Amino acid sequence: MTIDGFATRDDETRAFSLEERSFSRGELPSGARAGDYIVGYAIARGGCGAVYEARHSRTGARVAMKVLHGTLAASPKMVKRFLREVEVVRLLKHPGIVEIYDAGELADGRPFYVMEHLDGVTLDVLLREEGRLSPEQALDLLEPVCSALEAAHTAGIIHRDVKGSNIFVTRSAPRAVKLLDFGIAKLMEPDAGATGFTTAGRAPGTLTIMAPEQILGGAIDARVDVYALGVLLHRLLTGKLPFYSPDATELLRQHLEEPPPRPSRRTPLPPALDAVVLRCLEKQPEHRFASVKSFLCTLREAVGEPASGRSSLPDVTVDAIAVYLDLRARFDEDDLDDLIADELGRVLDLAEERLRSAGLTLVSTTGNEILAVRQLSFDPEEAQRGREEVLEAAVMLQDEIAQTTRPDARVHVNLCLHAGPVTVRSMLNPEIIGGALAQVGSWAPVEDVHGLCATEEAVRGISGFELAAGPPGLVLVAARPLSPPPSPTLRCGPA
């Protein structure tokens, strides 16, 4: 049987040839032929396939080519799922959905399809580069995503995996936003007798964005995509996912049981935006927005129409110093007693109070971390004094935490400083919206650090503190011990 140039196989147990085994281990070599196309370089790799830059052998037209992994091509189910993406996308002719031009098979039998080549980055990468977005920026990005989803839903297709890595933002002007990867899309009204691809208890999708009914393997409709939009909007506005745990079971429990956090708990936002996110993240689908269109209309109202002529001042980049507190708790859920929970809350409350008192703005706060930032003066001497004041406050906070926290091997506190640029909206009423300093993952330690640590940028030119070698790229900072007072000199008077 063939589907659009593909030959599907019913033999799941056929042996791999030497060529196929080499393909499953590595990449398509540059210059390889795939139908009418010549393969260039690898663009990206995923769990099911790899994407390559390629060119048409006759016209030279530049395209992107997605190829199923060799180890998966032996499975008829995986081949069908791969072909399903081609079938679904070809049903949708929309400027916000990547266009598929052609499809075929490699010499080893692996299916591939050819799509438009896009020059840009995924939304995941954009967020890592720029940090959290303003409500207006989030709306600008979500408008075309919602338009693409609305077209899919109208055609009876649910995406089921609306996340940052599946949204592509082009670098060219005017900027285009494309919704990618319909590999696990589902028809809302499948043909009679269609079995689909979902196995009970193993619903496809991404755990960080899955709606409760999707997790449970129940009946789904367009409102699972509305749930994912709520997760995405929360992340755009705060830089954080509403639910996260490295443990999959705990993450699923959060989606199923925990009330979603208000975005305004993590960054200053109006209540109207909180309401939009929380309605998307309702556990029961009937309590969410009924459609992507109603979600988008409400989001527009919450953001508000931009002022005529956009008279506000442009975003600017300024120097700042940041303090990052990372509270690491390692224990099973059954081990979390009231004393530990109280202790975690006490450390966070103490840190918030001390950092605010030192003139820092709490840019991001969650249940286990705080990022606080203080802008520095344009005057070099004043900027130096500002860094010294923040460093002194961090040393005092580290000492206070160490002296008052009950020793417990299951809990560890990392406290780190860094100085660098931040992007600020409106110097009249400053709001930190991004920049290198906000990318905590690029400078905060991964390992546990015992004591206050700082980057070289944070302590450069500063005296009055004890500095020692720390983890790579970091130094350990402590208050310099006071010199003991000189011993009094005894003078002997006349006998």
C-alpha positions in Angstrom: 0.0 0.0 0.0 1.3 3.5 -0.8 0.4 6.9 0.7 1.6 10.0 -1.2 4.7 8.2 -2.5 5.4 6.2 0.6 5.3 2.4 0.8 4.1 1.2 4.2 5.3 -2.1 5.6 3.5 -4.8 7.6 6.7 -6.6 8.6 7.8 -5.2 12.0 10.6 -7.6 12.4 12.7 -7.2 9.2 16.4 -7.0 9.7 18.4 -3.8 9.3 21.0 -3.7 6.5 24.5 -2.3 7.2 23.5 0.9 5.5 20.4 1.2 7.7 22.3 0.6 10.9 24.7 3.4 10.0 21.8 5.7 9.3 20.2 4.9 12.7 23.5 5.7 14.4 24.4 8.9 12.6 23.2 11.5 10.1 22.5 11.7 6.5 25.8 12.8 4.9 26.1 16.1 3.1 25.5 15.6 -0.6 23.3 12.5 -0.1 20.4 12.3 -2.6 16.7 12.0 -1.5 14.5 11.9 -4.5 14.9 15.2 -6.3 16.8 16.8 -3.4 20.4 17.0 -2.3 20.9 17.0 1.5 23.0 19.8 3.1 23.5 20.1 6.8 21.5 18.9 9.9 19.2 21.6 11.3 17.7 19.7 14.3 17.1 16.3 15.8 14.1 15.0 17.6 12.8 11.8 19.2 11.3 10.6 15.9 13.3 12.2 13.2 15.9 14.7 12.0 15.5 17.8 9.9 18.1 18.8 7.3 18.7 21.7 5.0 18.4 20.6 1.4 18.2 21.9 -2.2 16.2 20.8 -5.2 18.6 19.2 -7.6 17.3 21.1 -10.7 16.0 24.5 -9.4 18.3 24.9 -6.5 15.4 25.9 -4.3 16.3 25.8 -0.6 14.0 23.5 1.5 13.9 21.7 4.9 13.7 17.9 4.9 12.4 15.8 7.8 13.5 12.1 7.8 12.2 9.4 10.1 15.0 7.8 12.3 16.3 4.5 10.9 15.5 2.5 14.1 11.8 3.6 13.8 11.3 3.0 10.1 11.0 -0.7 10.8 7.8 -0.1 12.7 4.6 0.2 10.6 3.0 2.2 13.4 5.8 4.8 13.5 5.7 5.1 9.7 2.0 5.6 9.8 2.3 8.3 12.4 5.0 10.0 10.3 2.8 9.9 7.2 -0.1 11.2 9.3 1.7 14.4 9.8 2.0 14.9 6.1 -1.7 14.1 5.6 -2.7 16.5 8.4 -0.6 19.4 7.3 -1.7 19.0 3.7 -5.3 19.4 4.9 -4.4 22.9 6.3 -3.4 25.7 4.0 -2.6 28.5 6.4 0.2 31.1 6.5 0.8 30.2 10.2 1.4 26.5 9.4 4.6 25.3 7.7 3.9 24.2 4.1 4.8 20.7 2.9 6.0 20.5 -0.8 6.8 16.9 -1.4 7.3 13.5 0.1 9.1 10.3 -0.7 11.5 7.5 0.5 15.2 7.2 0.9 17.1 4.3 -0.7 16.9 2.5 2.7 13.2 2.8 2.8 13.0 5.6 5.4 10.2 8.1 4.7 10.9 11.8 4.4 9.0 14.9 3.5 10.1 18.3 2.2 8.8 21.6 3.6 9.5 25.3 3.4 12.8 26.4 4.8 12.5 28.9 7.6 15.3 31.2 8.8 14.9 31.9 12.5 14.6 30.2 15.9 12.0 28.4 17.9 10.1 30.2 20.6 12.1 28.2 23.2 15.3 29.7 21.9 13.8 33.1 21.8 12.8 33.0 25.4 16.2 31.8 26.5 17.7 34.8 24.6 15.3 37.5 25.7 13.8 36.3 28.9 10.1 36.8 29.8 8.0 38.9 27.5 5.7 41.9 28.0 2.0 41.2 27.7 2.0 43.1 24.3 4.9 40.9 23.0 3.2 37.8 24.2 0.0 38.8 22.4 1.9 39.5 19.2 3.4 36.0 19.2 0.2 34.2 20.1 -2.0 35.9 17.5 -0.7 33.9 14.6 -0.4 30.7 16.7 -4.1 31.0 17.6 -5.0 31.7 14.0 -3.2 28.5 12.9 -4.9 26.5 15.7 -8.3 27.9 14.8 -7.8 26.8 11.2 -6.8 23.3 12.5 -9.8 23.0 14.8 -12.1 24.1 12.0 -10.8 21.3 9.9 -11.4 18.9 12.8 -7.7 18.6 13.9 -6.3 18.9 17.4 -2.6 19.7 17.6 -2.0 18.2 21.1 1.5 19.5 21.5 1.4 23.3 21.4 4.7 24.3 23.1 7.6 26.7 22.6 9.8 24.2 20.6 6.9 23.7 18.2 6.6 27.4 17.4 9.0 29.0 15.0 9.8 32.7 14.7 11.5 33.9 11.6 14.2 36.5 11.7 13.2 38.3 8.5 11.0 41.3 8.4 8.1 41.2 8.6 8.4 38.5 11.2 6.4 35.4 10.7 5.3 32.9 13.3 4.7 29.3 12.3 3.1 26.4 14.2 5.1 23.2 13.6 5.0 19.4 14.3 1.5 18.0 13.7 3.0 14.5 14.3 0.7 13.6 17.1 -2.3 15.6 15.9 -5.7 13.9 16.2 -8.8 14.1 14.2 -11.7 15.2 16.4 -14.2 13.2 14.3 -12.2 10.2 12.8 -13.6 7.9 10.2 -15.6 5.0 11.4 -13.3 2.2 12.5 -10.2 4.4 12.8 -8.1 3.2 15.7 -5.8 6.3 16.1 -2.4 6.1 17.8 -3.1 6.4 21.5 -2.6 3.5 23.8 -4.5 3.5 27.0 -2.3 5.0 29.8 0.2 6.2 27.2 -1.3 9.3 25.7 1.1 11.1 23.4 2.2 14.6 24.2 4.6 16.6 26.4 4.1 16.2 30.1 4.8 19.9 31.0 1.8 21.0 28.9 -0.7 18.2 28.9 -4.3 18.8 30.0 -5.7 16.4 32.7 -8.0 14.6 30.3 -5.1 14.1 27.9 -3.0 12.6 30.7 -5.8 10.3 31.7 -6.3 9.1 28.1 -10.0 10.2 28.0 -11.9 11.9 25.2 -10.3 15.1 24.1 -11.3 18.0 22.0 -9.9 21.5 21.1 -9.8 22.5 24.7 -6.6 20.5 25.3 -5.0 23.0 22.9 -6.5 25.8 25.0 -4.9 24.3 28.1 -1.6 24.2 26.4 -2.0 27.9 25.4 -2.5 28.7 29.0 0.8 27.0 29.9 2.5 28.8 27.1 1.0 32.2 28.1 2.1 31.7 31.7 5.6 30.9 30.5 5.8 33.9 28.1 4.7 36.3 30.9 6.8 34.9 33.7 9.6 32.9 32.1 8.5 29.8 34.1 6.2 26.9 33.5 3.2 26.8 35.8 3.8 23.2 36.7 7.2 21.6 36.8 9.0 18.7 38.5 11.9 16.5 37.3 9.8 13.6 38.5 7.2 12.6 35.9 4.8 11.2 38.5 4.9 14.4 40.5 4.5 16.5 37.4 1.4 14.6 36.4 0.0 15.0 39.9 0.4 18.7 39.7 -1.6 18.9 36.4 -4.3 16.7 37.8 -4.6 18.1 41.4 -2.7 21.3 42.1 -4.4 24.7 41.5 -2.4 26.6 38.9 -0.3 29.5 40.2 -1.2 33.0 39.3 1.4 34.6 36.9 1.3 37.8 39.1 2.9 35.8 41.9 6.0 35.6 39.9 6.0 39.0 38.1 3.8 42.1 38.4 0.8 41.7 36.1 -2.8 42.9 36.1 -5.5 40.6 37.5 -7.1 40.4 34.0 -4.1 38.5 32.7 -4.2 36.2 35.7 -7.8 35.4 34.9 -7.0 34.5 31.3 -4.3 32.1 32.3 -6.2 30.5 35.2 -9.3 29.9 33.0 -7.1 28.1 30.4 -5.7 25.9 33.1 -8.9 24.8 34.6 -8.9 21.0 35.4 -12.3 20.5 33.9 -12.4 21.3 30.1 -16.0 22.7 30.4 -14.6 25.5 32.6 -12.0 26.6 30.1 -12.5 28.8 27.1 -14.7 27.0 24.6 -12.5 27.9 21.7 -9.1 29.4 20.7 -11.0 32.3 19.3 -12.7 33.2 22.6 -9.3 32.8 24.4 -7.7 35.2 22.0 -10.5 37.8 22.2 -10.3 37.8 26.0 -6.5 38.0 25.9 -6.7 41.1 23.7 -9.1 42.7 26.2 -6.8 41.9 29.1 -3.7 43.3 27.4 -5.7 46.4 26.2 -5.3 48.2 22.9 -1.9 50.0 22.5 -1.9 53.7 23.0 -2.2 55.8 19.8 1.2 56.3 18.3 2.9 54.2 21.0 4.3 57.3 22.8 5.9 55.2 25.5 9.7 55.3 25.7 11.6 52.4 24.0 13.2 49.5 25.8 16.8 50.2 26.9 19.7 48.1 28.2 21.3 49.0 31.5 23.8 47.4 33.8 22.5 45.6 36.9 23.5 43.1 39.6 21.4 40.1 40.5 21.0 37.8 43.4 19.7 34.3 42.7 18.5 32.1 45.5 17.9 28.4 44.6 16.3 26.3 47.3 16.9 22.7 46.5 14.8 20.1 48.4 15.5 16.4 47.8 12.9 14.1 49.4 10.0 11.9 48.5 6.6 13.4 48.9 6.0 11.2 51.9 9.0 12.8 53.6 7.7 16.3 53.5 6.6 17.0 57.0 5.3 20.3 58.4 8.6 21.3 59.9 10.4 21.1 56.6 7.6 22.9 54.7 7.7 25.6 57.3 11.5 25.9 57.0 11.4 26.2 53.2 8.8 29.0 53.5 10.8 30.7 56.2 13.9 30.9 54.1 12.0 32.3 51.1 10.3 34.9 53.3 13.6 35.9 54.9 15.3 36.2 51.5 12.5 38.3 50.0 12.5 40.7 53.0 16.3 41.1 53.0 16.7 41.6 49.3 13.9 44.2 49.1 15.5 46.1 52.0 18.7 46.2 50.0 17.0 47.9 47.1 16.6 44.9 44.8 13.5 44.2 42.7 12.0 40.7 42.8 11.9 39.9 39.1 10.9 36.2 39.6 9.7 34.3 42.6 8.5 30.7 42.7 8.1 28.0 45.4 11.9 27.3 45.4 13.7 30.2 43.9 14.1 34.0 43.8 15.7 36.2 41.2 16.2 39.8 42.5 17.8 42.6 40.5 19.1 46.1 41.3 19.9 48.5 38.4 23.2 50.2 38.6 24.0 53.8 38.1 25.5 55.1 34.8 28.2 56.7 37.0 31.1 54.2 37.5 31.8 55.1 41.1 28.1 54.9 42.1 27.8 51.6 40.2 30.7 50.2 42.1 29.1 51.3 45.4 25.8 49.7 44.4 27.5 46.4 43.7 29.3 46.6 47.1 26.0 47.2 48.9 24.3 44.3 47.2 27.3 42.0 47.8 27.3 43.0 51.5 23.6 42.3 51.8 24.0 38.9 50.1 26.8 38.0 52.6 24.6 38.9 55.5 21.7 36.9 54.1 23.9 33.9 53.5 25.2 34.1 57.1 21.6 34.5 58.5 20.3 31.5 56.5 23.3 29.4 57.7 22.8 30.4 61.4 19.0 30.0 61.5 18.3 27.1 59.2 18.0 23.7 60.9 20.6 21.3 59.4 18.9 18.8 57.1 20.6 16.8 54.3 17.5 16.9 52.3 17.5 20.7 51.9 20.2 22.9 50.4 20.3 26.6 49.6 22.4 28.0 46.7 22.9 31.8 46.7 24.8 33.4 43.8 25.4 36.9 42.4 26.1 38.1 38.8 26.4 41.5 37.2 25.5 42.2 33.6 23.0 43.9 31.3 19.3 43.8 31.6 16.6 45.0 29.3 14.3 47.6 30.9 11.0 48.9 29.7 10.4 52.7 30.4 13.1 54.3 32.6 10.3 56.5 34.1 8.7 53.4 35.7 11.3 50.7 35.2 10.2 47.1 34.5 12.9 44.5 33.9 11.8 42.3 31.0 14.9 40.4 29.9 18.5 40.5 29.0 21.6 38.4 29.7 21.3 38.8 33.5 17.8 37.3 33.5 19.2 34.1 31.9 20.0 32.4 35.2 20.9 29.1 33.7 23.9 30.7 32.0 25.6 31.8 35.2 24.1 30.1 38.3 25.8 26.9 39.5 24.4 23.6 38.6 26.0 21.8 41.6 25.4 22.4 45.3 27.7 25.2 46.6 28.4 25.6 50.3 28.6 29.4 50.8 27.9 32.5 48.9 29.2 32.4 45.3 29.5 35.0 42.6 30.7 35.5 39.1 33.8 37.5 38.3 31.7 40.2 36.9 29.9 40.7 40.2 33.1 41.0 42.3 35.4 42.7 39.8 37.2 45.7 41.4 35.5 45.2 44.8 37.6 45.0 48.0 36.7 44.4 51.6 35.6 40.7 51.1 37.3 37.4 51.4 37.4 35.7 48.0 38.3 32.0 47.3 38.1 29.7 44.3 34.7 28.2 43.8 33.1 26.1 41.0 34.3 26.8 37.4 33.7 30.5 36.6 32.7 31.4 40.2 34.3 32.6 43.4 33.2 32.1 47.0 32.6 35.3 48.9 32.7 35.9 52.7 33.0 38.9 54.9 36.6 39.8 55.8 37.2 39.1 59.5 37.7 42.1 61.6 41.3 42.7 62.7 41.7 42.3 66.5 42.2 45.5 68.4 45.8 46.2 69.3 46.8 45.1 72.8 47.1 48.0 75.2 50.7 49.1 76.0 51.6 49.1 79.7 53.6 52.1 80.7 55.6 52.1 83.9 55.6 55.3 85.9 58.4 56.5 88.1 59.1 54.4 91.1 
